[in-house]
Amino acid sequence: MAISLSSSFTSIHAPIHRKTFLSSPSSHLPFVTRTRGGGGVKMSMEAGIGVMGTKLGMMTYFEPEGKVVPVTVVGFREGNIVTQVKNAATDGYDAVQVGYRRVRETKLTKPELGHLQKAGAIAMRHLQEFRLQSVEEFEPGQTLAIDEIFKEGDLVDVSGNSIGKGFQGGIKRHNFRRGPMTHGSKSHRALGSIGAGTTPGRVYKGKKMPGRMGGTKTKIRKLKIVKIDSELRVVMIKGAVPGKPGNLLRIAPAKIVGKNIPKN
């Protein structure tokens, strides 16, 4: 199970995004990295359109042949509606903006409401973009059906905020070893040396030390969809996904270079 920290969420409910909501087309987008010196914006290409969901918890699933599989149950509230379709001619890139989780209109600002009303969509808390190779089949106001996008057995990339664990020491945060607990040792769980003396006379950047652990944007790749229940509006994904129950998740088709993502 590979883990990377490249994914990101965009929530129109968060105050940090309200100033940039309708400004630069890339200021509130997920997977945006700016090149040094202002040489443009690079975004990660998705293998296909994805959806947003809510983590409900984990359970045990029994396959028809009797195999026991640990799965994460992901539910879907009202939403997953296309709110904007961007193309290279007007925005410089092709992407589909999707909204999720209905909220009262009083929870949003007037610019946010105007943006959603322009697409004929309901008031929604979260907005995210999926950069695609082609956006011809999408239009504003379109509802994305889970069972039409994914099928049982598909591999997906799941992104979300991991559980925050607060300030932790080196043993828990970086899997350091502890010192002897007996025989007169005075070094048990302490960090120890963090560098040499006069040379270099400083601590190297990136030194593993105690600090804040968890609460970061995390992506777990190539997880298998075990079951899709259209009536209950849930999807069962094999294995664990980031965050605690109730967290927002971003589910997209797994990227496989050379298959659904160009090698270049």
C-alpha positions in Angstrom: 0.0 0.0 0.0 1.8 3.1 -1.3 1.3 6.4 0.4 2.1 9.8 -1.0 1.4 13.4 0.1 0.6 15.0 -3.2 -3.2 15.3 -3.0 -5.2 18.3 -1.8 -8.7 19.3 -0.9 -10.5 22.5 -1.7 -13.3 23.5 0.5 -15.3 26.7 -0.2 -16.4 26.7 3.4 -12.8 27.3 4.6 -12.1 31.0 5.1 -8.6 30.7 3.5 -10.2 30.1 0.1 -12.9 32.8 0.1 -10.5 35.6 -1.1 -9.3 33.5 -4.0 -12.5 31.7 -4.9 -13.1 33.5 -8.2 -9.7 35.1 -8.8 -6.9 33.1 -10.3 -8.0 29.9 -12.0 -5.3 28.0 -10.3 -5.2 29.6 -6.8 -7.7 27.3 -5.2 -7.1 24.1 -7.3 -6.0 20.8 -6.0 -2.6 19.4 -7.1 -1.2 22.8 -8.0 2.6 23.5 -7.9 4.0 26.8 -8.9 7.4 26.7 -10.6 10.2 28.9 -9.1 10.4 32.3 -10.7 6.8 32.4 -11.8 7.3 30.2 -14.8 3.7 28.9 -14.9 1.5 26.4 -13.1 1.8 22.6 -13.2 -1.1 20.4 -12.3 -1.4 16.7 -11.9 -3.4 15.0 -14.6 -6.1 12.6 -13.4 -6.8 9.2 -15.0 -10.5 10.0 -15.1 -13.3 11.9 -13.4 -13.7 11.2 -9.7 -16.1 11.9 -6.9 -16.1 13.0 -3.3 -17.5 10.9 -0.4 -17.7 10.7 3.3 -15.8 8.1 5.3 -18.3 6.1 7.4 -15.9 3.5 9.0 -14.5 0.1 8.6 -16.1 -3.4 8.6 -15.5 -7.0 7.6 -16.8 -8.1 4.2 -17.2 -11.7 3.3 -16.8 -12.5 -0.4 -19.0 -15.1 -2.1 -16.3 -17.8 -1.8 -15.9 -17.1 1.9 -12.8 -14.9 1.9 -12.7 -12.3 4.7 -11.8 -8.8 3.4 -11.3 -5.7 5.6 -13.1 -2.8 3.9 -13.7 0.9 4.4 -17.3 2.0 3.8 -17.6 5.3 2.0 -21.0 7.0 1.8 -22.2 9.7 -0.5 -24.3 12.7 0.5 -26.2 14.9 -1.9 -23.8 16.4 -4.4 -21.2 15.3 -6.8 -22.6 17.8 -9.3 -20.5 19.4 -12.1 -20.3 23.1 -11.3 -17.9 24.3 -13.9 -16.2 22.9 -17.0 -12.8 24.5 -17.9 -11.1 24.2 -21.2 -7.7 25.2 -22.7 -9.2 28.0 -24.7 -10.5 30.0 -21.8 -8.7 28.7 -18.7 -5.4 27.3 -20.1 -6.2 23.7 -19.2 -9.0 21.1 -19.3 -10.7 20.4 -16.0 -14.0 19.6 -14.4 -15.0 21.2 -11.1 -17.3 19.1 -8.9 -19.3 20.1 -5.9 -20.3 18.0 -2.9 -22.4 18.0 0.3 -25.4 20.2 0.3 -25.5 23.1 2.9 -27.8 26.0 3.7 -27.3 29.0 1.5 -26.5 31.1 4.5 -23.3 29.1 5.0 -21.8 30.5 1.7 -20.9 34.0 0.5 -22.7 35.7 -2.3 -19.8 35.2 -4.8 -19.8 31.5 -3.9 -23.6 31.3 -4.3 -23.4 33.1 -7.6 -20.8 30.7 -8.9 -23.0 27.7 -8.1 -26.3 29.3 -9.3 -24.6 30.0 -12.7 -24.2 26.3 -13.1 -27.8 25.6 -11.9 -26.4 23.7 -8.9 -27.5 23.6 -5.3 -25.5 25.2 -2.5 -22.6 22.8 -1.7 -19.8 23.0 0.9 -16.9 21.5 -1.1 -15.5 22.1 -4.6 -12.7 20.2 -6.2 -11.3 20.0 -9.7 -10.3 17.0 -11.8 -7.9 17.8 -14.6 -8.7 15.5 -17.5 -7.4 15.0 -21.0 -10.9 15.6 -22.4 -13.9 17.4 -21.0 -16.3 17.2 -23.9 -18.7 14.8 -22.2 -19.3 17.0 -19.2 -21.6 20.0 -18.8 -22.5 22.2 -15.8 -25.3 20.9 -13.6 -24.6 17.2 -14.6 -24.9 14.7 -11.7 -22.1 12.1 -11.5 -23.5 8.7 -10.7 -21.1 6.5 -8.7 -22.2 3.2 -10.3 -21.6 4.7 -13.8 -18.1 5.9 -13.0 -16.7 3.0 -11.0 -17.3 -0.8 -11.2 -16.5 -3.5 -8.7 -12.9 -4.6 -9.0 -11.7 -1.2 -10.2 -8.6 0.3 -8.6 -8.9 3.8 -7.2 -6.7 6.5 -5.5 -8.2 7.8 -2.3 -7.2 11.1 -0.8 -8.0 12.8 2.5 -6.6 14.4 5.6 -4.9 11.8 7.9 -5.8 11.6 11.6 -3.9 14.3 13.6 -1.8 12.9 16.5 -0.5 16.1 17.9 3.1 16.6 18.9 5.0 13.3 19.0 8.5 12.2 19.7 11.0 10.6 17.4 10.1 7.0 18.3 6.5 7.3 17.3 6.9 9.8 14.5 10.0 8.4 12.7 10.2 4.8 14.2 13.5 5.6 16.0 14.9 3.0 18.4 15.0 3.7 22.2 18.0 3.3 24.4 18.5 0.7 27.1 16.1 1.0 30.0 18.5 -0.6 32.6 22.2 -1.0 33.4 22.6 2.7 34.3 21.6 4.1 30.9 20.3 7.6 31.0 19.2 7.7 27.4 15.8 6.0 27.0 13.5 7.8 24.5 15.6 11.0 24.0 16.4 12.1 20.5 20.2 12.1 20.9 22.7 13.9 18.7 21.3 16.0 15.9 24.6 16.9 14.2 28.4 17.5 14.5 30.2 20.3 16.2 31.9 23.3 14.6 31.7 21.7 11.2 29.1 22.2 9.9 28.1 24.2 12.9 24.4 23.9 12.1 21.6 21.3 11.9 20.9 20.0 8.4 17.5 20.8 6.9 15.1 17.9 6.9 16.6 16.4 10.1 14.0 14.0 11.6 13.0 15.4 15.0 9.9 15.4 17.2 7.0 17.5 16.0 3.5 17.6 14.7 2.4 14.2 13.4 -0.6 13.5 11.2 -3.2 15.9 10.0 -1.7 16.1 6.5 -3.1 15.6 3.1 -2.5 12.0 2.2 -3.2 9.8 -0.8 -3.4 6.0 -0.8 -3.1 4.5 -4.2 -4.4 1.5 -6.0 -7.1 0.4 -3.6 -9.7 -2.1 -4.9 -13.4 -1.5 -4.9 -15.0 -4.6 -3.4 -18.7 -3.7 -3.4 -21.0 -0.9 -4.8 -24.4 -0.6 -3.2 -26.5 1.9 -5.3 -29.5 1.6 -2.9 -27.6 2.5 0.2 -25.3 4.9 -1.8 -22.1 3.4 -0.3 -18.9 2.0 -1.7 -16.8 -0.6 0.0 -13.0 -0.2 -0.6 -10.5 -2.8 0.4 -8.1 -1.6 3.1 -7.8 1.6 5.1 -8.2 5.2 3.8 -7.0 8.4 5.4 -8.9 10.2 8.2 -11.5 9.3 10.7 -15.2 8.6 10.2 -16.9 11.7 8.8 -13.9 13.0 6.9 -14.1 14.1 3.3 -12.5 11.8 0.8 -11.6 12.3 -2.9 -11.9 9.1 -5.0 -10.4 9.0 -8.5 -9.4 6.2 -10.9 -5.9 4.9 -10.0 -3.2 6.3 -12.2 -1.3 3.7 -14.2 1.4 5.2 -16.4 1.2 4.0 -19.9 -2.4 2.7 -19.5 -4.6 5.6 -18.5 -1.9 8.3 -18.1 0.6 9.2 -20.8 4.2 8.4 -20.1 5.3 12.0 -20.8 
